[in-house]
Amino acid sequence: MADLNVVEYIKKARAAGQKDLDIKNNLLNNQWLESEINDAFLAGGQMQNQNMPDAESQFQPKQTEAQNNLQTQYAQSNAAQTRQGRRFNLKILLLIVIFLVVILSLTGGAGFYFRNQILDYATSLFFKPSPESVIRKAWENLNTIKSQNFEGQLLITGKNIADNNQSYNFNFNFSVSGGVDTFDKTNVLSNIKGSLLAVISSEIGNQYNFSIDAEEKSVGKDFYLKIDKLDLGNLNMFLLMAGIDTSEIKGKWFKFTREEGIETATEYAKVSSSQIEKEQIEKDFKEMLDKVVKILLDKKVYDINQLADNKGSEGKEYHYYVSLNQEKLIAASPEIFDEINALRDKFYPEEKNSPEYTLEDFQKDINEFFDKFGTLATDLYIGKKDGFLHKIEFNKEYDVSKISDGQSSGTLGVSYKLSQTDINKPLQISAPDDYIDLKDFAILNEVKSYMKQISFAAESIFNLNKSYSSLCAKGLLNGYQKTFGSSLIKWNNSIIGAGAGKPACFASVDNYCISTKLTDGSWLCIGKGNVAGKTECVSAQTICQ
């Protein structure tokens, strides 16, 4: 499909006396694809250095097809429209431009400004690259980004959502900002802040709120996490039931290593190391994504509308409105399906024998997605000088009745923004000075939980016997205690298993004190009235504080 800008440029260049070979070389030097140039020559008339049949009879069908499709392509440059039908001498034009540049260069700052304006205008007028080549280059440039600052926001709103005879509204607002520096692969740096605010209100006046503010830092293999705000509203009771005291968490940095994070995530996801290669999963997924994007670009499964250039914080930007084309995506789906299947088989080989998810199923899901959600479109802002993706924006509202097949109603709104700045500029990020080792903190809280259960047993023993004496035996927990003996043995072993020392236990008729030594050498104690402290118990009369 010929680009009208290229066709017009060829016509004007020919009228100015340029040879076709020179015209083609100029276009190639300015990022136009050879296939696009050839299409433009075909649409505008055969190349002058070839002996071909009559151009009108040879290429009339191609011209008709181009004319039909051009309605959905990019708007012509206003400057190009105003010059239609006019003949000019390109050599004279270039001499005028050179003369103006020389004169303006002598006028200082004003000359610098106007010179740039003229050059920018001339470049956009004659050598504007195709949107496909700009977008493809921006995707390829993602692999060259070593550092960046970024800001992102995801806003999801629900209005008049009716479900199961209830009606409510909601807002979920997630924002993130920070920077990442990967110049030194052995010392990756990052500092990211994130916040989540959720508000749900019902038609009868009930409202539920929860919010989280957190900050992350990474320096090499060490990660640091700080939670500044943790408010679950009416759900805070679940934190208390889990034994989590938010006052011990808020505003404190917790340190853990990359390996500890991977082990925790792997255990949580119930995925064994034999199923995935921990160090390969990110690389394999990125390779698959690159292949899928290449298919999308090669097959042109999108429609592009080029809008007016934008001036952002990083300079001038191309602005494109890009939308997926359902028919083109279906046509490209076999290749995409093969790439996704190959990755799934690599990660989960045991699923090869499970009920097969076929290409027909994949295509059916694509069609259902478009039926429910409509066209997926986004705004892209790409730097004119650096070729990097500077910003992406997405906004759309959905009919909930379509998404839920009529089971619910209302309006769902989704808004997403992500911007990148300071690309490939080194960042200064350092570890926090004061932090708590997450492993030690986890051990402390686990031991605290067992100590509280022992304290509960102690109070129950006192209520039954009017004495704490049977809680302990020879300075240890009494495994032979009539009612709680087996539980005391279990808690004793659990405390040792968590990494703390064997609990010391001292009890009298009206008092008791139990303590254990933690991994950092400090003590944790609990005494009468479920009072916790940091004292080593040496007798029943020791005051835990």
Buried (B, 14 or more C-beta within 10 A) or exposed (E): BBBBBBBBBBBBBBEBEBEBEEBBEBBEEBBBBEEBBEBBBBBBBBBEEEEEEEEEEEBEEBBEEBEEEBEEBBEBBEEBEEBEEEEEEBEEEEEEBEEBBEEBEEEEEEBEEBBEEBEEEBEBBBBBBBBBBBBBBBBBBEEEBBBBBBBBBBBBBBBEBBBEEEEBBBBBBBBBBBBBBBEEEEEBBBBBBBBBBBBBBBEEEEEBBBBBBBBBBBBEBBBBBBBBBBBBBEEBEEBEEEEEEBEEBBEBBBBBBBEBBBBEEBEEEEBEEEEBEBEEBEEBEEEBEBBBBBBBBEBEBBBBBBBEBBEBEBEEBBBBBBBBBBEBBBEBBEBBBEBBBEBBEBBEEEEEEEEEBEBEEBBEEBEEBBEEBBEBBBBBBBBBEBBBBBBBBBEBEBBBBBBBEEEBBBBBBBBBBBBBBBBBEEBEBEBBEEBBBBBBBBBBBBBBBBBBBBBEBBBEBBEEBEBBBBBBBEEBBBBEBEEBBEBBBBBBEBBBEBBBBBBBBBBBEEBBBBBBBBBEEEBBBBBBEBEBBEBBBEEBEBEBE
